[in-house]
Amino acid sequence: ETLANLESFVRSAESGSFSAAARRLALTPAAVSRNVALLERNIGIRLFHRSTRKLTLTEAGERFLQLISEIEPISAT
């Protein structure tokens, strides 16, 4: 669940839209929005400014995106 929430956040941040992220993730926009809301609740930080036409990262959201982007996957070697 947490990985899906993080992926929904990253894809939404990249695209600037829950709908575009949903298409990329093969989910509904409501599912992506719910995943991001759960992530925000779990970490206690608002990550996006939401409006009917625009989705933008908050300052905390920008820092969080940068932080998780710096985490390198563990290789299976």
mmCIF file of the N, C-alpha and C atoms, coordinates in Angstrom:
data_MODEL
# 
_entry.id   MODEL 
# 
loop_
_atom_site.group_PDB 
_atom_site.id 
_atom_site.type_symbol 
_atom_site.label_atom_id 
_atom_site.label_alt_id 
_atom_site.label_comp_id 
_atom_site.label_asym_id 
_atom_site.label_entity_id 
_atom_site.label_seq_id 
_atom_site.pdbx_PDB_ins_code 
_atom_site.Cartn_x 
_atom_site.Cartn_y 
_atom_site.Cartn_z 
_atom_site.occupancy 
_atom_site.B_iso_or_equiv 
_atom_site.pdbx_formal_charge 
_atom_site.auth_seq_id 
_atom_site.auth_comp_id 
_atom_site.auth_asym_id 
_atom_site.auth_atom_id 
_atom_site.pdbx_PDB_model_num 
ATOM 1   N N  . GLU A 1 1  ? 0.830   -1.208 0.000   1.00 0.00 ? 1  GLU A N  1 
ATOM 2   C CA . GLU A 1 1  ? 0.000   0.000  0.000   1.00 0.00 ? 1  GLU A CA 1 
ATOM 3   C C  . GLU A 1 1  ? 0.866   1.260  0.000   1.00 0.00 ? 1  GLU A C  1 
ATOM 4   N N  . THR A 1 2  ? 1.856   1.296  0.836   1.00 0.00 ? 2  THR A N  1 
ATOM 5   C CA . THR A 1 2  ? 2.692   2.486  0.921   1.00 0.00 ? 2  THR A CA 1 
ATOM 6   C C  . THR A 1 2  ? 3.434   2.740  -0.384  1.00 0.00 ? 2  THR A C  1 
ATOM 7   N N  . LEU A 1 3  ? 3.903   1.670  -1.029  1.00 0.00 ? 3  LEU A N  1 
ATOM 8   C CA . LEU A 1 3  ? 4.588   1.833  -2.305  1.00 0.00 ? 3  LEU A CA 1 
ATOM 9   C C  . LEU A 1 3  ? 3.646   2.401  -3.362  1.00 0.00 ? 3  LEU A C  1 
ATOM 10  N N  . ALA A 1 4  ? 2.416   1.927  -3.391  1.00 0.00 ? 4  ALA A N  1 
ATOM 11  C CA . ALA A 1 4  ? 1.418   2.449  -4.333  1.00 0.00 ? 4  ALA A CA 1 
ATOM 12  C C  . ALA A 1 4  ? 1.138   3.914  -4.045  1.00 0.00 ? 4  ALA A C  1 
ATOM 13  N N  . ASN A 1 5  ? 1.110   4.289  -2.777  1.00 0.00 ? 5  ASN A N  1 
ATOM 14  C CA . ASN A 1 5  ? 0.878   5.691  -2.415  1.00 0.00 ? 5  ASN A CA 1 
ATOM 15  C C  . ASN A 1 5  ? 2.032   6.565  -2.885  1.00 0.00 ? 5  ASN A C  1 
ATOM 16  N N  . LEU A 1 6  ? 3.256   6.082  -2.679  1.00 0.00 ? 6  LEU A N  1 
ATOM 17  C CA . LEU A 1 6  ? 4.429   6.835  -3.130  1.00 0.00 ? 6  LEU A CA 1 
ATOM 18  C C  . LEU A 1 6  ? 4.455   6.961  -4.647  1.00 0.00 ? 6  LEU A C  1 
ATOM 19  N N  . GLU A 1 7  ? 4.141   5.869  -5.335  1.00 0.00 ? 7  GLU A N  1 
ATOM 20  C CA . GLU A 1 7  ? 4.138   5.908  -6.797  1.00 0.00 ? 7  GLU A CA 1 
ATOM 21  C C  . GLU A 1 7  ? 3.065   6.860  -7.316  1.00 0.00 ? 7  GLU A C  1 
ATOM 22  N N  . SER A 1 8  ? 1.911   6.864  -6.680  1.00 0.00 ? 8  SER A N  1 
ATOM 23  C CA . SER A 1 8  ? 0.848   7.802  -7.071  1.00 0.00 ? 8  SER A CA 1 
ATOM 24  C C  . SER A 1 8  ? 1.308   9.238  -6.868  1.00 0.00 ? 8  SER A C  1 
ATOM 25  N N  . PHE A 1 9  ? 2.011   9.489  -5.774  1.00 0.00 ? 9  PHE A N  1 
ATOM 26  C CA . PHE A 1 9  ? 2.535   10.833 -5.515  1.00 0.00 ? 9  PHE A CA 1 
ATOM 27  C C  . PHE A 1 9  ? 3.549   11.252 -6.580  1.00 0.00 ? 9  PHE A C  1 
ATOM 28  N N  . VAL A 1 10 ? 4.513   10.388 -6.836  1.00 0.00 ? 10 VAL A N  1 
ATOM 29  C CA . VAL A 1 10 ? 5.575   10.726 -7.798  1.00 0.00 ? 10 VAL A CA 1 
ATOM 30  C C  . VAL A 1 10 ? 4.990   10.960 -9.190  1.00 0.00 ? 10 VAL A C  1 
ATOM 31  N N  . ARG A 1 11 ? 4.124   10.075 -9.652  1.00 0.00 ? 11 ARG A N  1 
ATOM 32  C CA . ARG A 1 11 ? 3.534   10.223 -10.992 1.00 0.00 ? 11 ARG A CA 1 
ATOM 33  C C  . ARG A 1 11 ? 2.656   11.472 -11.072 1.00 0.00 ? 11 ARG A C  1 
ATOM 34  N N  . SER A 1 12 ? 1.944   11.787 -10.006 1.00 0.00 ? 12 SER A N  1 
ATOM 35  C CA . SER A 1 12 ? 1.116   12.996 -9.990  1.00 0.00 ? 12 SER A CA 1 
ATOM 36  C C  . SER A 1 12 ? 1.990   14.244 -10.018 1.00 0.00 ? 12 SER A C  1 
ATOM 37  N N  . ALA A 1 13 ? 3.090   14.212 -9.277  1.00 0.00 ? 13 ALA A N  1 
ATOM 38  C CA . ALA A 1 13 ? 4.010   15.344 -9.271  1.00 0.00 ? 13 ALA A CA 1 
ATOM 39  C C  . ALA A 1 13 ? 4.642   15.534 -10.646 1.00 0.00 ? 13 ALA A C  1 
ATOM 40  N N  . GLU A 1 14 ? 5.018   14.441 -11.291 1.00 0.00 ? 14 GLU A N  1 
ATOM 41  C CA . GLU A 1 14 ? 5.637   14.519 -12.617 1.00 0.00 ? 14 GLU A CA 1 
ATOM 42  C C  . GLU A 1 14 ? 4.666   15.079 -13.653 1.00 0.00 ? 14 GLU A C  1 
ATOM 43  N N  . SER A 1 15 ? 3.415   14.659 -13.570 1.00 0.00 ? 15 SER A N  1 
ATOM 44  C CA . SER A 1 15 ? 2.447   15.042 -14.600 1.00 0.00 ? 15 SER A CA 1 
ATOM 45  C C  . SER A 1 15 ? 1.644   16.285 -14.247 1.00 0.00 ? 15 SER A C  1 
ATOM 46  N N  . GLY A 1 16 ? 1.593   16.630 -12.961 1.00 0.00 ? 16 GLY A N  1 
ATOM 47  C CA . GLY A 1 16 ? 0.798   17.775 -12.534 1.00 0.00 ? 16 GLY A CA 1 
ATOM 48  C C  . GLY A 1 16 ? -0.694  17.496 -12.559 1.00 0.00 ? 16 GLY A C  1 
ATOM 49  N N  . SER A 1 17 ? -1.051  16.208 -12.535 1.00 0.00 ? 17 SER A N  1 
ATOM 50  C CA . SER A 1 17 ? -2.452  15.840 -12.663 1.00 0.00 ? 17 SER A CA 1 
ATOM 51  C C  . SER A 1 17 ? -2.704  14.444 -12.121 1.00 0.00 ? 17 SER A C  1 
ATOM 52  N N  . PHE A 1 18 ? -3.771  14.301 -11.329 1.00 0.00 ? 18 PHE A N  1 
ATOM 53  C CA . PHE A 1 18 ? -4.153  12.968 -10.879 1.00 0.00 ? 18 PHE A CA 1 
ATOM 54  C C  . PHE A 1 18 ? -4.646  12.137 -12.059 1.00 0.00 ? 18 PHE A C  1 
ATOM 55  N N  . SER A 1 19 ? -5.321  12.768 -13.014 1.00 0.00 ? 19 SER A N  1 
ATOM 56  C CA . SER A 1 19 ? -5.845  12.039 -14.175 1.00 0.00 ? 19 SER A CA 1 
ATOM 57  C C  . SER A 1 19 ? -4.722  11.467 -15.030 1.00 0.00 ? 19 SER A C  1 
ATOM 58  N N  . ALA A 1 20 ? -3.710  12.273 -15.299 1.00 0.00 ? 20 ALA A N  1 
ATOM 59  C CA . ALA A 1 20 ? -2.582  11.799 -16.103 1.00 0.00 ? 20 ALA A CA 1 
ATOM 60  C C  . ALA A 1 20 ? -1.824  10.697 -15.360 1.00 0.00 ? 20 ALA A C  1 
ATOM 61  N N  . ALA A 1 21 ? -1.647  10.862 -14.057 1.00 0.00 ? 21 ALA A N  1 
ATOM 62  C CA . ALA A 1 21 ? -0.983  9.838  -13.264 1.00 0.00 ? 21 ALA A CA 1 
ATOM 63  C C  . ALA A 1 21 ? -1.800  8.549  -13.284 1.00 0.00 ? 21 ALA A C  1 
ATOM 64  N N  . ALA A 1 22 ? -3.106  8.683  -13.201 1.00 0.00 ? 22 ALA A N  1 
ATOM 65  C CA . ALA A 1 22 ? -3.989  7.510  -13.217 1.00 0.00 ? 22 ALA A CA 1 
ATOM 66  C C  . ALA A 1 22 ? -3.864  6.744  -14.530 1.00 0.00 ? 22 ALA A C  1 
ATOM 67  N N  . ARG A 1 23 ? -3.811  7.468  -15.640 1.00 0.00 ? 23 ARG A N  1 
ATOM 68  C CA . ARG A 1 23 ? -3.653  6.795  -16.938 1.00 0.00 ? 23 ARG A CA 1 
ATOM 69  C C  . ARG A 1 23 ? -2.341  6.033  -16.982 1.00 0.00 ? 23 ARG A C  1 
ATOM 70  N N  . ARG A 1 24 ? -1.298  6.629  -16.469 1.00 0.00 ? 24 ARG A N  1 
ATOM 71  C CA . ARG A 1 24 ? 0.019   5.992  -16.485 1.00 0.00 ? 24 ARG A CA 1 
ATOM 72  C C  . ARG A 1 24 ? 0.069   4.766  -15.570 1.00 0.00 ? 24 ARG A C  1 
ATOM 73  N N  . LEU A 1 25 ? -0.680  4.821  -14.474 1.00 0.00 ? 25 LEU A N  1 
ATOM 74  C CA . LEU A 1 25 ? -0.663  3.744  -13.489 1.00 0.00 ? 25 LEU A CA 1 
ATOM 75  C C  . LEU A 1 25 ? -1.793  2.730  -13.680 1.00 0.00 ? 25 LEU A C  1 
ATOM 76  N N  . ALA A 1 26 ? -2.629  2.955  -14.674 1.00 0.00 ? 26 ALA A N  1 
ATOM 77  C CA . ALA A 1 26 ? -3.788  2.096  -14.938 1.00 0.00 ? 26 ALA A CA 1 
ATOM 78  C C  . ALA A 1 26 ? -4.727  2.045  -13.731 1.00 0.00 ? 26 ALA A C  1 
ATOM 79  N N  . LEU A 1 27 ? -4.957  3.220  -13.140 1.00 0.00 ? 27 LEU A N  1 
ATOM 80  C CA . LEU A 1 27 ? -5.872  3.382  -12.022 1.00 0.00 ? 27 LEU A CA 1 
ATOM 81  C C  . LEU A 1 27 ? -6.900  4.450  -12.374 1.00 0.00 ? 27 LEU A C  1 
ATOM 82  N N  . THR A 1 28 ? -7.871  4.635  -11.513 1.00 0.00 ? 28 THR A N  1 
ATOM 83  C CA . THR A 1 28 ? -8.800  5.748  -11.695 1.00 0.00 ? 28 THR A CA 1 
ATOM 84  C C  . THR A 1 28 ? -8.200  6.995  -11.038 1.00 0.00 ? 28 THR A C  1 
ATOM 85  N N  . PRO A 1 29 ? -8.587  8.181  -11.502 1.00 0.00 ? 29 PRO A N  1 
ATOM 86  C CA . PRO A 1 29 ? -8.117  9.405  -10.832 1.00 0.00 ? 29 PRO A CA 1 
ATOM 87  C C  . PRO A 1 29 ? -8.485  9.418  -9.341  1.00 0.00 ? 29 PRO A C  1 
ATOM 88  N N  . ALA A 1 30 ? -9.667  8.881  -9.000  1.00 0.00 ? 30 ALA A N  1 
ATOM 89  C CA . ALA A 1 30 ? -10.077 8.837  -7.595  1.00 0.00 ? 30 ALA A CA 1 
ATOM 90  C C  . ALA A 1 30 ? -9.132  7.954  -6.776  1.00 0.00 ? 30 ALA A C  1 
ATOM 91  N N  . ALA A 1 31 ? -8.667  6.850  -7.347  1.00 0.00 ? 31 ALA A N  1 
ATOM 92  C CA . ALA A 1 31 ? -7.741  5.963  -6.637  1.00 0.00 ? 31 ALA A CA 1 
ATOM 93  C C  . ALA A 1 31 ? -6.400  6.652  -6.413  1.00 0.00 ? 31 ALA A C  1 
ATOM 94  N N  . VAL A 1 32 ? -5.921  7.368  -7.413  1.00 0.00 ? 32 VAL A N  1 
ATOM 95  C CA . VAL A 1 32 ? -4.655  8.099  -7.270  1.00 0.00 ? 32 VAL A CA 1 
ATOM 96  C C  . VAL A 1 32 ? -4.798  9.183  -6.208  1.00 0.00 ? 32 VAL A C  1 
ATOM 97  N N  . SER A 1 33 ? -5.882  9.924  -6.266  1.00 0.00 ? 33 SER A N  1 
ATOM 98  C CA . SER A 1 33 ? -6.129  10.968 -5.274  1.00 0.00 ? 33 SER A CA 1 
ATOM 99  C C  . SER A 1 33 ? -6.201  10.384 -3.868  1.00 0.00 ? 33 SER A C  1 
ATOM 100 N N  . ARG A 1 34 ? -6.876  9.260  -3.735  1.00 0.00 ? 34 ARG A N  1 
ATOM 101 C CA . ARG A 1 34 ? -6.990  8.589  -2.430  1.00 0.00 ? 34 ARG A CA 1 
ATOM 102 C C  . ARG A 1 34 ? -5.613  8.121  -1.945  1.00 0.00 ? 34 ARG A C  1 
ATOM 103 N N  . ASN A 1 35 ? -4.809  7.558  -2.838  1.00 0.00 ? 35 ASN A N  1 
ATOM 104 C CA . ASN A 1 35 ? -3.458  7.115  -2.466  1.00 0.00 ? 35 ASN A CA 1 
ATOM 105 C C  . ASN A 1 35 ? -2.620  8.281  -1.954  1.00 0.00 ? 35 ASN A C  1 
ATOM 106 N N  . VAL A 1 36 ? -2.690  9.403  -2.657  1.00 0.00 ? 36 VAL A N  1 
ATOM 107 C CA . VAL A 1 36 ? -1.921  10.584 -2.246  1.00 0.00 ? 36 VAL A CA 1 
ATOM 108 C C  . VAL A 1 36 ? -2.440  11.114 -0.904  1.00 0.00 ? 36 VAL A C  1 
ATOM 109 N N  . ALA A 1 37 ? -3.752  11.152 -0.729  1.00 0.00 ? 37 ALA A N  1 
ATOM 110 C CA . ALA A 1 37 ? -4.331  11.612 0.536   1.00 0.00 ? 37 ALA A CA 1 
ATOM 111 C C  . ALA A 1 37 ? -3.899  10.713 1.700   1.00 0.00 ? 37 ALA A C  1 
ATOM 112 N N  . LEU A 1 38 ? -3.850  9.402  1.467   1.00 0.00 ? 38 LEU A N  1 
ATOM 113 C CA . LEU A 1 38 ? -3.389  8.471  2.510   1.00 0.00 ? 38 LEU A CA 1 
ATOM 114 C C  . LEU A 1 38 ? -1.920  8.722  2.849   1.00 0.00 ? 38 LEU A C  1 
ATOM 115 N N  . LEU A 1 39 ? -1.107  8.952  1.821   1.00 0.00 ? 39 LEU A N  1 
ATOM 116 C CA . LEU A 1 39 ? 0.304   9.254  2.048   1.00 0.00 ? 39 LEU A CA 1 
ATOM 117 C C  . LEU A 1 39 ? 0.437   10.534 2.872   1.00 0.00 ? 39 LEU A C  1 
ATOM 118 N N  . GLU A 1 40 ? -0.305  11.565 2.482   1.00 0.00 ? 40 GLU A N  1 
ATOM 119 C CA . GLU A 1 40 ? -0.254  12.835 3.221   1.00 0.00 ? 40 GLU A CA 1 
ATOM 120 C C  . GLU A 1 40 ? -0.655  12.628 4.679   1.00 0.00 ? 40 GLU A C  1 
ATOM 121 N N  . ARG A 1 41 ? -1.698  11.841 4.901   1.00 0.00 ? 41 ARG A N  1 
ATOM 122 C CA . ARG A 1 41 ? -2.149  11.589 6.267   1.00 0.00 ? 41 ARG A CA 1 
ATOM 123 C C  . ARG A 1 41 ? -1.103  10.815 7.053   1.00 0.00 ? 41 ARG A C  1 
ATOM 124 N N  . ASN A 1 42 ? -0.500  9.806  6.417   1.00 0.00 ? 42 ASN A N  1 
ATOM 125 C CA . ASN A 1 42 ? 0.491   8.969  7.104   1.00 0.00 ? 42 ASN A CA 1 
ATOM 126 C C  . ASN A 1 42 ? 1.753   9.734  7.477   1.00 0.00 ? 42 ASN A C  1 
ATOM 127 N N  . ILE A 1 43 ? 2.192   10.650 6.619   1.00 0.00 ? 43 ILE A N  1 
ATOM 128 C CA . ILE A 1 43 ? 3.419   11.391 6.927   1.00 0.00 ? 43 ILE A CA 1 
ATOM 129 C C  . ILE A 1 43 ? 3.137   12.734 7.595   1.00 0.00 ? 43 ILE A C  1 
ATOM 130 N N  . GLY A 1 44 ? 1.876   13.136 7.617   1.00 0.00 ? 44 GLY A N  1 
ATOM 131 C CA . GLY A 1 44 ? 1.499   14.371 8.300   1.00 0.00 ? 44 GLY A CA 1 
ATOM 132 C C  . GLY A 1 44 ? 1.913   15.638 7.577   1.00 0.00 ? 44 GLY A C  1 
ATOM 133 N N  . ILE A 1 45 ? 2.024   15.559 6.252   1.00 0.00 ? 45 ILE A N  1 
ATOM 134 C CA . ILE A 1 45 ? 2.449   16.709 5.445   1.00 0.00 ? 45 ILE A CA 1 
ATOM 135 C C  . ILE A 1 45 ? 1.521   16.852 4.249   1.00 0.00 ? 45 ILE A C  1 
ATOM 136 N N  . ARG A 1 46 ? 1.092   18.073 3.967   1.00 0.00 ? 46 ARG A N  1 
ATOM 137 C CA . ARG A 1 46 ? 0.329   18.326 2.747   1.00 0.00 ? 46 ARG A CA 1 
ATOM 138 C C  . ARG A 1 46 ? 1.319   18.464 1.591   1.00 0.00 ? 46 ARG A C  1 
ATOM 139 N N  . LEU A 1 47 ? 1.169   17.621 0.583   1.00 0.00 ? 47 LEU A N  1 
ATOM 140 C CA . LEU A 1 47 ? 2.134   17.565 -0.513  1.00 0.00 ? 47 LEU A CA 1 
ATOM 141 C C  . LEU A 1 47 ? 1.718   18.388 -1.728  1.00 0.00 ? 47 LEU A C  1 
ATOM 142 N N  . PHE A 1 48 ? 0.416   18.562 -1.926  1.00 0.00 ? 48 PHE A N  1 
ATOM 143 C CA . PHE A 1 48 ? -0.081  19.278 -3.103  1.00 0.00 ? 48 PHE A CA 1 
ATOM 144 C C  . PHE A 1 48 ? -1.032  20.399 -2.721  1.00 0.00 ? 48 PHE A C  1 
ATOM 145 N N  . HIS A 1 49 ? -1.001  21.466 -3.539  1.00 0.00 ? 49 HIS A N  1 
ATOM 146 C CA . HIS A 1 49 ? -2.074  22.454 -3.564  1.00 0.00 ? 49 HIS A CA 1 
ATOM 147 C C  . HIS A 1 49 ? -3.029  21.940 -4.629  1.00 0.00 ? 49 HIS A C  1 
ATOM 148 N N  . ARG A 1 50 ? -4.296  21.780 -4.279  1.00 0.00 ? 50 ARG A N  1 
ATOM 149 C CA . ARG A 1 50 ? -5.276  21.250 -5.223  1.00 0.00 ? 50 ARG A CA 1 
ATOM 150 C C  . ARG A 1 50 ? -6.289  22.329 -5.585  1.00 0.00 ? 50 ARG A C  1 
ATOM 151 N N  . SER A 1 51 ? -6.620  22.378 -6.865  1.00 0.00 ? 51 SER A N  1 
ATOM 152 C CA . SER A 1 51 ? -7.746  23.187 -7.323  1.00 0.00 ? 51 SER A CA 1 
ATOM 153 C C  . SER A 1 51 ? -8.440  22.368 -8.407  1.00 0.00 ? 51 SER A C  1 
ATOM 154 N N  . THR A 1 52 ? -9.552  22.861 -8.894  1.00 0.00 ? 52 THR A N  1 
ATOM 155 C CA . THR A 1 52 ? -10.275 22.093 -9.911  1.00 0.00 ? 52 THR A CA 1 
ATOM 156 C C  . THR A 1 52 ? -9.495  22.006 -11.214 1.00 0.00 ? 52 THR A C  1 
ATOM 157 N N  . ARG A 1 53 ? -8.600  22.923 -11.445 1.00 0.00 ? 53 ARG A N  1 
ATOM 158 C CA . ARG A 1 53 ? -7.861  22.942 -12.716 1.00 0.00 ? 53 ARG A CA 1 
ATOM 159 C C  . ARG A 1 53 ? -6.364  22.687 -12.592 1.00 0.00 ? 53 ARG A C  1 
ATOM 160 N N  . LYS A 1 54 ? -5.842  22.709 -11.368 1.00 0.00 ? 54 LYS A N  1 
ATOM 161 C CA . LYS A 1 54 ? -4.400  22.693 -11.227 1.00 0.00 ? 54 LYS A CA 1 
ATOM 162 C C  . LYS A 1 54 ? -3.974  21.891 -10.006 1.00 0.00 ? 54 LYS A C  1 
ATOM 163 N N  . LEU A 1 55 ? -2.878  21.178 -10.161 1.00 0.00 ? 55 LEU A N  1 
ATOM 164 C CA . LEU A 1 55 ? -2.276  20.418 -9.076  1.00 0.00 ? 55 LEU A CA 1 
ATOM 165 C C  . LEU A 1 55 ? -0.808  20.831 -9.018  1.00 0.00 ? 55 LEU A C  1 
ATOM 166 N N  . THR A 1 56 ? -0.415  21.450 -7.923  1.00 0.00 ? 56 THR A N  1 
ATOM 167 C CA . THR A 1 56 ? 0.975   21.885 -7.780  1.00 0.00 ? 56 THR A CA 1 
ATOM 168 C C  . THR A 1 56 ? 1.518   21.422 -6.438  1.00 0.00 ? 56 THR A C  1 
ATOM 169 N N  . LEU A 1 57 ? 2.803   21.190 -6.411  1.00 0.00 ? 57 LEU A N  1 
ATOM 170 C CA . LEU A 1 57 ? 3.448   20.757 -5.175  1.00 0.00 ? 57 LEU A CA 1 
ATOM 171 C C  . LEU A 1 57 ? 3.537   21.910 -4.180  1.00 0.00 ? 57 LEU A C  1 
ATOM 172 N N  . THR A 1 58 ? 3.351   21.583 -2.916  1.00 0.00 ? 58 THR A N  1 
ATOM 173 C CA . THR A 1 58 ? 3.645   22.544 -1.866  1.00 0.00 ? 58 THR A CA 1 
ATOM 174 C C  . THR A 1 58 ? 5.165   22.588 -1.716  1.00 0.00 ? 58 THR A C  1 
ATOM 175 N N  . GLU A 1 59 ? 5.657   23.495 -0.922  1.00 0.00 ? 59 GLU A N  1 
ATOM 176 C CA . GLU A 1 59 ? 7.094   23.549 -0.668  1.00 0.00 ? 59 GLU A CA 1 
ATOM 177 C C  . GLU A 1 59 ? 7.549   22.247 -0.006  1.00 0.00 ? 59 GLU A C  1 
ATOM 178 N N  . ALA A 1 60 ? 6.760   21.757 0.929   1.00 0.00 ? 60 ALA A N  1 
ATOM 179 C CA . ALA A 1 60 ? 7.071   20.487 1.591   1.00 0.00 ? 60 ALA A CA 1 
ATOM 180 C C  . ALA A 1 60 ? 7.007   19.333 0.585   1.00 0.00 ? 60 ALA A C  1 
ATOM 181 N N  . GLY A 1 61 ? 6.057   19.394 -0.356  1.00 0.00 ? 61 GLY A N  1 
ATOM 182 C CA . GLY A 1 61 ? 5.942   18.375 -1.389  1.00 0.00 ? 61 GLY A CA 1 
ATOM 183 C C  . GLY A 1 61 ? 7.165   18.343 -2.287  1.00 0.00 ? 61 GLY A C  1 
ATOM 184 N N  . GLU A 1 62 ? 7.682   19.522 -2.612  1.00 0.00 ? 62 GLU A N  1 
ATOM 185 C CA . GLU A 1 62 ? 8.899   19.593 -3.436  1.00 0.00 ? 62 GLU A CA 1 
ATOM 186 C C  . GLU A 1 62 ? 10.075  18.965 -2.712  1.00 0.00 ? 62 GLU A C  1 
ATOM 187 N N  . ARG A 1 63 ? 10.205  19.262 -1.413  1.00 0.00 ? 63 ARG A N  1 
ATOM 188 C CA . ARG A 1 63 ? 11.304  18.681 -0.626  1.00 0.00 ? 63 ARG A CA 1 
ATOM 189 C C  . ARG A 1 63 ? 11.149  17.165 -0.514  1.00 0.00 ? 63 ARG A C  1 
ATOM 190 N N  . PHE A 1 64 ? 9.917   16.704 -0.301  1.00 0.00 ? 64 PHE A N  1 
ATOM 191 C CA . PHE A 1 64 ? 9.665   15.271 -0.176  1.00 0.00 ? 64 PHE A CA 1 
ATOM 192 C C  . PHE A 1 64 ? 9.983   14.551 -1.482  1.00 0.00 ? 64 PHE A C  1 
ATOM 193 N N  . LEU A 1 65 ? 9.574   15.127 -2.610  1.00 0.00 ? 65 LEU A N  1 
ATOM 194 C CA . LEU A 1 65 ? 9.868   14.534 -3.913  1.00 0.00 ? 65 LEU A CA 1 
ATOM 195 C C  . LEU A 1 65 ? 11.373  14.445 -4.135  1.00 0.00 ? 65 LEU A C  1 
ATOM 196 N N  . GLN A 1 66 ? 12.079  15.502 -3.782  1.00 0.00 ? 66 GLN A N  1 
ATOM 197 C CA . GLN A 1 66 ? 13.535  15.493 -3.935  1.00 0.00 ? 66 GLN A CA 1 
ATOM 198 C C  . GLN A 1 66 ? 14.159  14.424 -3.048  1.00 0.00 ? 66 GLN A C  1 
ATOM 199 N N  . LEU A 1 67 ? 13.669  14.308 -1.829  1.00 0.00 ? 67 LEU A N  1 
ATOM 200 C CA . LEU A 1 67 ? 14.202  13.321 -0.888  1.00 0.00 ? 67 LEU A CA 1 
ATOM 201 C C  . LEU A 1 67 ? 14.002  11.903 -1.399  1.00 0.00 ? 67 LEU A C  1 
ATOM 202 N N  . ILE A 1 68 ? 12.796  11.574 -1.832  1.00 0.00 ? 68 ILE A N  1 
ATOM 203 C CA . ILE A 1 68 ? 12.570  10.193 -2.285  1.00 0.00 ? 68 ILE A CA 1 
ATOM 204 C C  . ILE A 1 68 ? 13.209  9.931  -3.639  1.00 0.00 ? 68 ILE A C  1 
ATOM 205 N N  . SER A 1 69 ? 13.468  10.977 -4.412  1.00 0.00 ? 69 SER A N  1 
ATOM 206 C CA . SER A 1 69 ? 14.155  10.795 -5.696  1.00 0.00 ? 69 SER A CA 1 
ATOM 207 C C  . SER A 1 69 ? 15.627  10.454 -5.496  1.00 0.00 ? 69 SER A C  1 
ATOM 208 N N  . GLU A 1 70 ? 16.169  10.840 -4.347  1.00 0.00 ? 70 GLU A N  1 
ATOM 209 C CA . GLU A 1 70 ? 17.581  10.578 -4.062  1.00 0.00 ? 70 GLU A CA 1 
ATOM 210 C C  . GLU A 1 70 ? 17.816  9.169  -3.547  1.00 0.00 ? 70 GLU A C  1 
ATOM 211 N N  . ILE A 1 71 ? 16.746  8.484  -3.165  1.00 0.00 ? 71 ILE A N  1 
ATOM 212 C CA . ILE A 1 71 ? 16.894  7.119  -2.663  1.00 0.00 ? 71 ILE A CA 1 
ATOM 213 C C  . ILE A 1 71 ? 17.127  6.189  -3.843  1.00 0.00 ? 71 ILE A C  1 
ATOM 214 N N  . GLU A 1 72 ? 18.239  5.474  -3.782  1.00 0.00 ? 72 GLU A N  1 
ATOM 215 C CA . GLU A 1 72 ? 18.568  4.561  -4.877  1.00 0.00 ? 72 GLU A CA 1 
ATOM 216 C C  . GLU A 1 72 ? 18.035  3.179  -4.569  1.00 0.00 ? 72 GLU A C  1 
ATOM 217 N N  . PRO A 1 73 ? 17.518  2.502  -5.590  1.00 0.00 ? 73 PRO A N  1 
ATOM 218 C CA . PRO A 1 73 ? 17.029  1.141  -5.356  1.00 0.00 ? 73 PRO A CA 1 
ATOM 219 C C  . PRO A 1 73 ? 18.153  0.207  -4.962  1.00 0.00 ? 73 PRO A C  1 
ATOM 220 N N  . ILE A 1 74 ? 17.836  -0.753 -4.137  1.00 0.00 ? 74 ILE A N  1 
ATOM 221 C CA . ILE A 1 74 ? 18.826  -1.744 -3.713  1.00 0.00 ? 74 ILE A CA 1 
ATOM 222 C C  . ILE A 1 74 ? 18.975  -2.765 -4.850  1.00 0.00 ? 74 ILE A C  1 
ATOM 223 N N  . SER A 1 75 ? 20.200  -2.965 -5.282  1.00 0.00 ? 75 SER A N  1 
ATOM 224 C CA . SER A 1 75 ? 20.418  -3.927 -6.358  1.00 0.00 ? 75 SER A CA 1 
ATOM 225 C C  . SER A 1 75 ? 20.469  -5.338 -5.801  1.00 0.00 ? 75 SER A C  1 
ATOM 226 N N  . ALA A 1 76 ? 20.068  -6.274 -6.620  1.00 0.00 ? 76 ALA A N  1 
ATOM 227 C CA . ALA A 1 76 ? 20.017  -7.675 -6.191  1.00 0.00 ? 76 ALA A CA 1 
ATOM 228 C C  . ALA A 1 76 ? 21.263  -8.431 -6.673  1.00 0.00 ? 76 ALA A C  1 
ATOM 229 N N  . THR A 1 77 ? 22.434  -7.852 -6.479  1.00 0.00 ? 77 THR A N  1 
ATOM 230 C CA . THR A 1 77 ? 23.663  -8.523 -6.918  1.00 0.00 ? 77 THR A CA 1 
ATOM 231 C C  . THR A 1 77 ? 24.363  -9.208 -5.773  1.00 0.00 ? 77 THR A C  1 
# 
